[in-house]
Amino acid sequence: MAIHPSFTAPARARARRSHIRLLALGALALQLGAAPAMAQSQGPVDLKLWGQTPADAGGAYRGVIAPAPAPAEPAPAPRMVEQPRRASPPAPGPASQPRPAPEPAAPKPQAPRVTVPPTSLPAASAPAPTPAPQPVPAVPEDMLGYALVPLDPTGSRGTLLSGEYAVGRFSVLLPDAVAVDHAVLKLVYSNSVETSPDASALDVWINGQPVARLPLDAHRGPVTARIELPVEMLTVGQNRVDVIARQRHRLLCDIPSTYELWARLDNQASRLMLAVADDGPSLADFDSLITDPALVDDPVAIVVADGFRSDGGMTAAAIAAQALAIRTGVSMPSFEMIDATDDTRLARQLSAPASADGPRRVIVVGSAPAIAGLVGEDPGDAGDGVLRLIRSTGGRSILVLTGRDTREAQLAARRFADQTRPLPGSDRLVADLYDIETRVPARPTPRIDGDASYSLAQLGYHTDPFDGLRQRIDLPVDMPMDLYVGDNSRVRIRLDAAYGANVGPRAEVAVLINGNFATALQLDAPGGALIENAELLAPLSMFQPGRNVISFETRLPGTPAFCGPDGVLAGPGGGGTAGGGAPRFTLFDTTTIEVPPVAHLASLPDLRVMAGTGFPYNRPGHDISAFHVVTPLDQPLGVTAAATVIARMARAAGVPMEPHFYDQMPRLRARDTLIVAPIARLGLDLIAAAPVGPELLGDLNRGRLPETIVEGDDAIATGGAESGPQLLQAQTARRLEARAAATSRWSEGLREEWQRRLGENAEDRGDGMIGWASRSWGWLRTQTRWILDETLPDRRSPETLFTEGSRPLLAVMQYAAPQDVGTTWTLVTAADDQRLLGGVRLLAADEAWDALKGGVATLASDGRTVATADGGPAYHVLTGEVGPFGVLSITASWFSRNVLIWAAVIALLIGTLGIATHILVRHSPRRPV
């Protein structure tokens, strides 16, 4: 009797796994149905410190923050402050039993505790109402909070830690000269419902020291964990906070299930809180206010005391706006520029300490004589640049950036923009010109230059054994902003690692550059092996100027010890906490990355480089780069939009720039220029040089801000939101159909081919005619990319962005200046001032800003969709001396990208030599017989 194909052994295994998953989901649903009652009765979970604790270390820290005067006693160990949901009598325990007096010893750290708050569920499963719990006061409400600035790329929803192993790196800037009573680290996080709470945890480190291990049981909603810290653990200035997620699946035990694991940290709500003595207003208070999540919707008012048209006044105000964006770090702040000479009443109302109406955060920028009339008091000695904080009775904080003139006010703004140095606990600071100009700012992200070797320890990674199925380590690095990406160079990776037995027949370590497969190494020794200096090559062309991410992804499909049969967990908890089992793989931090010499020649237009590094407005080798800004100075909305674009570039670059504002194109055009203006204010010379004509720019009149789109307006609501994605999907589908073998590096067929190349299946190497033909086709396909580029064009015309159904809200274009060689114009325009400012603020969000690329980009009316296209002809900007190697690299890369021309040159050379030989032989007096 024939057996139906659905009852084969693999099918039965899949059915069994599906049945187990359904049973587990049913049990989980029953747990969620009883979640309110369980949450009300659940007590605090005790968490043990692990490793060497701060108390065990004897208090030997790098701390410089002075603790508040108090009786001498041992520093408290890190402990979690809980907020119980209901009062309950303490449970009897061994603590009440009499014990003999112990011998004197060092104080033991108390175990931190965390309480998972109940979350809202459907009304059908809600329990009977219970009396509101009385919270236990744990920490003062008036503590100063300082933001955890992520060092890795994040989204607006927070830092995502995905997979079995992930690290979130943060930096927090703490003030100087303050007396701190105690410190509390507040972390707000949630995790996937598939994460096993018994075998998963968040490990928290501060300045290289372990602090606490938090449970990952936040699938019902965000959990707020408060960890009390010894003051001696912290230091003035930059402090490093690392959050390591170690996760295991609740039920399954295979590589696909690891993609269901994630934990998310709320960057806005997570803060480092300090309880300081209240000695009046201080500049450190303003550092805390600009990152206060309660004021995220309250824009900061920047008052230009000398007016928009003053010589240097707007430059100082723009540097202050950049400082605001740089110091906040978590998200792009919202601010408004106010001309004190045009709207004197509003400026005085915002600048007066006695006023309580309007925004709570105000920055007043300008010369001392102009500010004295606004603030109502003399700012005092205005030598060099002065930073001063004034707090009003109504809760408003006013930061004054001033000097004897606007040039010194710029100096004060530059000191405010230095994110590596904290503001002091006093209300006044005098900036030092020599210190600002000679100080080399510290970079939170490692920088990689050409002709150098870097170990993973230098890039922020430290050896950490792994006992799971899939590990991905992401290392952000910064490449030169003027990097010339050539096709003829390779980055050499010398891998040091070790792996044990039973890692699986297809175990591998892959290297990814910016999420794209670069190279890999097979782990094919049955009993494990120690890998030393294994050489892997990655094309330099996979890197891009500015921020890059180098990833090491390890996939171990073999069954680990905590797994049972059929790909399910061996038992509750998966056999222990993730990271606590026998290591299966270890990537050593002695692994090195060798970068070849690179040429410094910027290729433009490229909005991606501008969005990531600020280039060409942020030039390499300059202490502060100067450029021109053209915007209507009689319109505060247009000036605010221009300052927002500049601040967003400075936030990406990490350093401020020096813009000089004009309301028309300056006569001396020897500098790069940023133009931010509505269409009606653009001159004919600007429109004529743009890659998009005026008839296409007229389509911006159909774009609308998202809040102005009504439900019945289908033509705008659907056209603005869908036209961009539809065009992009059509283009992507055509490319994927033709290049599936080149882009699907993780597909099954290519993995097997890659494994055969590494020698695991020597009997299937394909040494016959078919294998030879396949390899020959691969070589021919690589050498004739120009043919594929003709059949699959990479270029997209800007006209496709301005169709009748697209209705773009904002347009960004970059192109070469028509008269000055080596300078660039970038145009940001919309239909009117209101849509210009609204569109720029939407574009400044991380998701939209990171999507900029090419020469032309548009923002749709939904405020999220960014469509890009190639602009005008490409050109190069020389940023320094190229050198002989640079010339050779550029020439070789050009020939490699133009194979047909290279073949024609060789053919011409052969023909010339043949003709010359024929002529010599023909006219030679001694001809061979």
MITIVO-584997 format. One record per residue (C-alpha): residue in one letter; x, y, z. Coordinates in steps of 0.001 Angstrom, whole numbers, plus 500000, padded with zeros to 6 digits. Example, Ala and Ser with C-alpha at 12.3 -4.5 7.8 and 13.67 -1.06 7.14 Angstrom:
2
a512300495500507800/s513670498940507140/
This chain:
929
m500000500000500000/a501366503411499033/i502128505836501800/h500726509336501440/p503544511924501199/s502133513888504111/f502918510962506453/t506635510717505772/a509117511000508676/p509986514709508146/a506304515527507892/r505563513676511108/a508355515569512850/r506967518890511631/a503464517906512748/r504808516898516172/r506593520230516537/s503491522126515451/h501438520188518008/i503925521027520753/r503907524684519748/l500065524772519833/l500023523204523308/a502595525715524531/l500693528638523059/g497490527386524672/a499197527169528048/l500642530637527520/a497180531994526683/l495840530568529944/q498690532256531797/l497950535562530111/g494264535187530978/a495212534925534639/a497910537607534365/p496091540299536399/a495573538041539380/m499112536722539168/a500520540208538840/q498683541351541946/s500002538479544020/q503474538308542542/g506184539406544914/p509550540896544140/v511990538625542360/d515369538346544048/l518289538760541671/k521819537761542512/l524807539836541635/w527355537972539603/g531079538293539140/q533120540742541176/t530780543310542668/p531654546913543476/a531557546092547199/d533926543155546747/a536362545379544889/g536851547479547998/g535711550748546467/a538676551218544141/y537011553106541287/r537755555879538889/g535085558057540436/v535672561785540606/i532151562865541528/a532277564084545095/p529730562399547369/a527736564559549705/p529131564905553284/a527872561992555375/p529061559787558236/a531802557410557171/e530326554035556336/p530796551411553610/a529438552318550183/p526111550598549506/a526179547792547003/p524074548049543849/r520503547166544736/m517184547380542989/v514558549747544341/e511115548220543994/q507700549815543757/p505318547123545102/r501789547069543838/r500198546241547152/a501309546091550754/s501906542597552103/p503344541360555407/p506898540090555183/a507165536346554833/p508793534537557748/g512228533236556927/p515527532229558376/a516367535867559052/s514209535795562200/q516109532839563726/p518802533705566266/r522321533216564991/p525762533535566588/a527581536784565973/p529663536507562829/e533273537487562625/p534026540999561290/a534160540938557514/a533558543125554526/p529867543994554040/k528035541723551624/p526085543324548783/q522330543105548967/a520543541399546121/p518787543750543703/r515061543253543206/v512636544107540420/t508856544085540258/v506956543551537016/p503942545888537008/p500601544558535773/t499565545479532250/s496163546265530861/l494293543298529387/p490833542903527803/a487936543746530086/a486556540184529826/s489525538775531722/a489969541662534149/p489651540772537848/a487541542575540381/p488849546044541234/t491266546122544152/p492272549043546354/a494991551220544878/p498401550291546287/q500358552787548322/p503766553250546694/v506770553147548941/p508907556268548470/a512238554953547263/v514015557739545419/p513436561483545473/e511270562827542677/d513529565833542064/m516578563803541006/l518454565032537957/g518204562597535053/y520849562203532361/a520136560441529086/l521695557176528022/v523004558084524571/p523185554964522352/l526517554424520626/d524987552084518038/p522408552972515373/t518901552886516865/g515358553683515801/s512741555966517257/r511267553056519262/g514489552426521169/t517456550077521119/l516571546611519818/l518587543666521146/s517698540697518941/g518804537083518961/e520368534955521660/y523192537417522279/a523148541171521737/v524859544164523330/g523492547672523721/r526216550280524256/f525392553609525842/s527237556679527033/v526030559051529732/l527608562437530466/l527619563344534158/p528222566855535526/d531255568259537283/a531570569865540729/v528315568524542179/a527675566848545529/v525797563586544905/d523817561847547659/h523115558702545679/a522647557510542100/v519989555318540505/l520121553696537064/k516619553536535597/l516081551064532748/v512763550657530936/y512592547571528731/s510283544984527206/n510847541676525457/s509282539114523140/v506567536760524326/e508688533898522944/t511546534662525357/s511912532172528201/p511943534156531483/d513713531323533337/a516642531121530920/s517007534736529761/a518425537823531405/l519776541336530883/d523283541850532255/v524097545471533130/w527661546799533264/i528824550308534159/n532364551453533353/g533484547859532881/q532055546595536183/p529072544237536535/v526067545773538257/a523014543502538061/r521243540751536154/l517630541613535289/p515003539000534331/l513474539126530874/d509829538703531834/a508412541885530288/h506270540456527470/r503094541894529040/g504424545452528869/p507447547638529649/v509177547036532972/t510946549786534902/a514000548598536815/r515779550906539266/i519303549981540329/e520928551925543130/l524626552524542474/p527549553541544656/v528607557070543786/e532233555926543586/m531373553748540596/l530658556834538462/t533033559419537082/v532802562982535834/g532205563185532091/q531638560144529925/n530403556956531607/r529922553707529692/v526785551597530209/d526566548178528530/v523378546121528502/i523902542514527353/a520843540463526394/r521199536683526767/q518008535033525554/r516572531598524878/h513351530588523245/r510431529596525423/l509810526349523521/l511857525761520373/c515539525073519997/d516662525743516427/i518218528590514481/p514960529951512935/s513476530337516411/t516311532672517465/y514932535349515137/e511840535514517372/l513895536660520377/w514223540360521106/a514448542850523943/r513861546574523494/l515237549365525671/d513293552622525826/n515999555217525226/q513769558141526151/a512655556814529536/s515904555099530566/r518115557513532501/l520836557765535110/m519370559673538049/l521449561699540513/a520251563137543811/v522267566321544299/a522196569107546836/d519936571957545688/d522236574974545826/g520331577010543252/p520340576960539449/s523312575302537782/l524371574534534245/a524189570833535106/d520425571273535548/f520081572405531929/d521949569321530715/s519278567263532458/l516381569398531176/i517214569099527478/t516838565303527699/d513810565236530019/p511254562812528464/a508407564803530047/l509380567809527883/v509893565958524606/d506895567741523013/d507883571148524408/p510122572932521866/v513177574835522998/a513051578566522234/i516321579980520847/v516254583787521054/v518736585595518783/a519378588794520747/d521195590589517910/g518657589595515252/f518744587279512261/r520544589796510053/s523322590673512496/d526906589860511589/g527540586551513302/g524353586522515397/m522665583766513428/t525930581824513283/a526085581760517085/a522400580768517286/a522896577962514719/i525863576615516706/a523649576671519830/a521002574672517924/q523679572180516861/a524860571922520471/l521310571135521514/a521099568307518967/i524543566942519855/r524044566920523632/t520581565333523585/g521808562330521601/v518676560182522043/s516370561938519583/m516336565075517486/p515065567973519618/s512470570456518422/f513271574152518661/e512119577511517338/m514284580458516308/i513067583896517483/d514379587246516214/a514608589563519231/t514822592650517015/d511708591733515038/d509466590390517834/t510772592281520859/r507739591605523044/l507891587839522627/a511664587813523079/r511438589753526338/q508623587539527580/l510686584402526994/s513919585877528328/a512536587481531483/p513105585359534629/a509841586603536162/s507695585248533312/a506026581850533648/d504247581516530288/g505651579695527258/p508329577015526967/r510276575879530004/r513635575811528191/v515011578964526568/i518439579688525084/v519383583333524610/v522338583913522260/g524064587194521438/s526373589941522552/a526290591178526152/p524746594620525394/a521876593054523429/i521216590361526052/a521222592826528956/g518101594465527538/l516275591132527292/v517223589367530478/g516923592515532550/e520285592126534259/d523943592447533397/p525453589047532515/g528633590189534229/d532161589828532945/a531791588843529313/g535418588093528540/d535798585333525948/g532559583311525944/v530223583043528937/l527622580395529695/r525137581256532415/l521913579697533663/i519001581720535037/r516005579961536553/s512693581819536706/t510161581548539483/g507702579834537137/g510031576904536453/r511616578237533266/s515349577722532773/i517192580260530632/l520641579444529260/v522590582568528257/l525404582238525694/t527115585581525395/g530321587541525068/r531507591019524270/d530393590495520657/t528771587823518549/r532120586182517839/e532613585467521528/a529000584320521745/q529933581714519103/l532774580633521366/a530317580060524233/a528045578067521902/r530986575916520794/r531780575114524423/f528148574115524904/a528434571829521857/d531347569827523267/q529609566558524131/t532732565079525687/r532856567619528535/p530100568057531103/l528685571307532353/p529597572199535950/g527362572372538972/s527605576178539026/d525485578779537249/r528408580284535308/l531200579049533032/v533776581002531032/a534866579289527820/d538557579081526992/l539370579828523356/y542707578019523435/d541190574953525076/i538358574765522528/e540566575127519463/t543311572745520615/r541157570070522229/v540704566917520173/p537131565693520745/a536783562097521888/r534852559899519471/p532369557444520964/t532603555333517802/p536034553949516790/r537487555475513643/i539212553343511007/d541770554849508625/g543636553298505747/d546890551374505976/a546345550259509588/s545418547188511621/y542789547106514391/s541965544404516897/l538393543768517975/a539370544935521459/q540136548364519951/l536704548357518327/g534891547797521632/y534499544014521731/h535816541770524505/t536032537998524446/d532768536405525577/p532034532646525259/f528786531635523573/d526735528509524298/g523725528969521996/l522765528501518365/r523260531876516670/q525419534770517788/r525735538119516069/i528249540736517167/d527813544208515639/l530754546617515779/p530057550184514562/v533057551976513051/d533585555281511267/m535383555391507923/p536810558650506503/m534059560896505181/d536059561454501980/l536783557755501421/y537209556789497787/v535641553340497554/g537528551298494964/d536895547812493628/n540536546774493584/s541250546651497342/r540415544074499992/v540096544285503766/r541980541416505397/i540403539823508498/r542580537514510602/l540180535454512687/d541012534040516119/a538295531757517480/a537568528357518976/y534648525951518748/g533767522629520293/a532317519394519029/n528800518878517673/v528415522384516264/g526660520931513229/p527513520039509631/r526845523551508337/a528326525617511139/e529923528822509922/v531240532223510920/a530166534903508486/v531373538495508200/l528776541062507148/i529466544669506184/n526479546985506715/g524187543953506766/n525507542502503479/f527384539211503241/a531128539720502703/t532951536479503512/a532692533400505733/l534608530518507292/q533340526963507652/l533548525252511073/d533914521700509771/a536169519905512280/p534006517200513949/g535792517428517274/g536191521220517338/a539259523315516629/l541258526352517695/i541418528869514859/e544407531199514718/n544973533841512045/a542411532399509643/e542475534813506722/l539246536189505293/l539010538837502568/a536211541384502269/p535915543909499403/l536671547483500403/s533834548562498100/m531320547237500634/f532263550039503006/q530878553540502690/p532072556919503925/g531049557615507506/r529286555118509762/n529660551396508989/v528774548258510934/i531037545188510842/s529154542089511999/f530344538606512931/e527471536128512748/t528010532588514005/r525490529869513178/l525794526544515033/p522943524284513847/g524125521305515903/t521985520333518887/p523316521958522093/a523134520389525551/f519983522269526571/c518021520969523583/g515936517818523481/p514722515747520539/d512770517249517635/g514172520733518221/v512433521524521509/l513847522436524901/a514979519626527163/g512899520899530082/p511670523991531920/g514178526788531747/g516131525187528949/g518713523690531265/g519885526940532877/t520352530603532143/a521618531520528675/g525343532103528787/g525864529785531741/g526440526521529897/a529531525018528353/p530764527337525573/r530278526082522042/f532032528980520308/t534283531848521313/l535378534768519163/f538564536225520617/d539135539957520760/t542615539388519293/t540965539054515879/t542378541812513690/i541050543802510753/e543707545076508339/v542613547991506169/p544654548681503012/p545773552183502049/v542826554214500787/a542502557273498600/h540811560434499881/l538619561693497073/a534948562349497769/s532363561296495180/l529273563503494951/p526331563969494794/d525585561647497690/l522910562566500222/r523794559489502261/v527261560892502984/m525759564254503937/a523239562584506248/g525865560391507906/t528841562739508217/g527713566247507254/f530116566275504274/p530734568500502335/y529632571035504966/n531732569246507582/r535162569085505953/p537884566729507233/g540913568352508810/h539048571500509877/d538477572469513497/i535126573918512492/s533948574055508888/a532461577246507434/f529827577311504680/h527010579488503351/v523306579147504132/v520720580886501956/t517271581201503532/p514628583944503826/l515753585798506969/d512437587622507233/q510584584352507911/p511253582665511295/l509793579393509975/g512319579253507144/v515204580147509470/t514101577439511916/a513940574912509079/a517484575797507956/a518800575560511532/t517080572169511922/v518813570747508834/i522190572010510077/a521567570646513582/r520638567241512177/m523883567100510179/a525867568112513281/r524161565392515327/a525288562796512796/a528813564239512586/g529184564727516349/v530828568143515916/p529389571628515209/m529807573537511965/e530014577265511232/p527179578414508938/h526988581977507616/f523447583081506780/y522295585129503766/d518883585902502311/q520241585748498753/m523145584065497014/p526373585771498121/r528664587195495494/l531651585242496770/r530581581655496076/a533807579865496909/r532138577859499686/d529643575031499804/t526094576351500094/l522943575031501752/i519700576512500383/v516557576110502494/a513609578054501104/p510100577584499676/i509702577377495914/a508424580930495553/r511619582328497102/l514045580460494844/g515980582456492280/l516194581505488624/d519888580632488896/l519142578114491660/i516340576427489737/a518326576390486491/a521236574547488123/a519045571997489942/p518670568485488464/v514875568896488642/g513130571508486534/p510555574050487757/e507669572126486182/l508454569139488411/l509047571238491523/g505518572541491049/d504242569123492152/l505285570057495700/n502203572275495821/r500092569100496088/g501933567809499147/r500468568291502620/l501564567817506203/p500209564602507782/e498119566478510366/t496396568494507615/i495250565452505615/v491563564793506248/e490002561349506067/g487896562077503000/d490851563398500995/d491696560071499371/a493700561586496538/i496243563056498917/a496091560592501775/t496724557554499579/g498800559156496875/g501298560700499257/a501694557537501277/e501754554855498595/s503308556283495468/g506845556202496835/p506751552617498103/q505087551330494920/l507836552755492742/l510555551423495030/q509018547949495196/a508750547696491420/q512396548669490995/t513536546304493735/a511534543373492362/r513174543686488940/r516639543760490477/l516003540847492829/e514683538625490047/a517877539077488050/r520376539081490956/a518889536516493317/a522077534416493353/a524216537448494246/t522039538895496996/s520567535816498750/r523794534816500442/w521979532874503131/s519848530779500762/e520215527037501023/g521736526483497620/l524441529111497978/r525328527930501485/e525939524451500119/e528010525848497277/w529986527923499766/q530549524865501977/r531841522850499006/r534262525694498271/l535624525395501829/g536132521670501392/e533562520000503640/n532014517939500834/a535117517165498813/e533313514509496805/d530858517078495500/r533289519794494480/g531933519826490951/d535231519230489166/g533465518025486052/m532202519937483071/i529206521347484953/g531386522631487805/w533877524171485380/a531059525859483453/s529566527209486690/r532888528668487824/s533564530127484385/w530150531747484316/g530752533238487765/w534071534703486625/l532562536033483406/r529636537498485332/t532027539324487672/q534213540651484877/t531319541882482745/r529326543822485315/w528921546624482815/i526664544339480736/l524446543645483743/d524437547339484577/e523145548073481093/t520419545436481301/l519644546236484958/p520256549972485282/d521184551229488737/r520246554802487927/r516772556096488609/s515580559274486968/p514445562117489279/e511313562500487160/t509934559314488702/l509734561051492090/f507473563831490850/t504601561949489276/e500997563050489457/g500107560534492159/s503177560966494343/r502319564360495922/p505682564842497692/l505821567163500691/l509534568028500671/a512374567728498165/v516130567529498820/m518591567878495935/q522385567980495816/y524389569066492794/a527624570751491759/a527784574526491897/p527475575823488316/q530435578223488531/d532782577180491324/v534660573942490785/g534763571696493841/t531831573277495674/t528379571820496254/w524857573166496521/t522156571337498480/l518587572530498020/v515800571791500528/t512451573133499377/a508687572787499790/a505571574626498675/d505512577209501517/d507161578031504858/q504707575987506921/r505198572833504896/l508927573491504703/l509381573523508489/g506961570644509060/g508627568536506366/v512132569244507679/r511146568195511208/l509698564952509855/l512804564384507742/a515054564902510784/a513620561742512397/d516096558866512413/e514212556541510049/a513616559180507369/w517053560796507702/d518892557486507408/a516978556704504181/l518546559648502307/k520832558658499426/g521555559486495805/g521279563012494439/v517523563672494794/a515140562616497574/t511518563394498369/l509493563012501552/a505914561868500989/s502892563436502627/d502682560607505150/g505831561972506789/r507654558620506685/t508220557487503101/v511472558702501515/a511968558065497787/t515407558587496243/a516871558869492757/d520121559788491053/g520611563457490368/g522908565285488017/p526291564109486742/a528725562715489310/y531751564770490282/h534671564461492696/v535894566762495425/l539575566723496321/t539908567073500111/g543677566697500424/e546780565376498772/v546001562178496907/g549549560834496648/p551016558233494281/f549115555358495851/g545883557296495654/v546377557934491948/l547175554257491392/s544150553142493409/i541790555522491609/t543122554464488207/a542903550758488972/s539399551142490390/w538286553099487333/f539572550409484988/s537924547677487060/r534592549488486751/n535053549997483000/v536100546561481741/l535193547352478134/i537497550370478036/w540259548304479644/a539808545611476997/a539854548262474261/v543100549705475639/i544721546258475613/a543475545583472072/l544765548974470935/l548132548266472547/i548376544873470849/g547410546371467499/t549948549187467868/l552724546750468712/g551789544552465758/i551772547450463313/a555068548765464663/t556663545340464363/h555417544983460795/i556808548382459820/l560187547669461409/v560485544309459702/r559361545660456330/h561869548536456280/s564739546671457854/p567811546396455497/r568439542818456654/r565285540863456011/p565081537241457057/v565117534774454200/
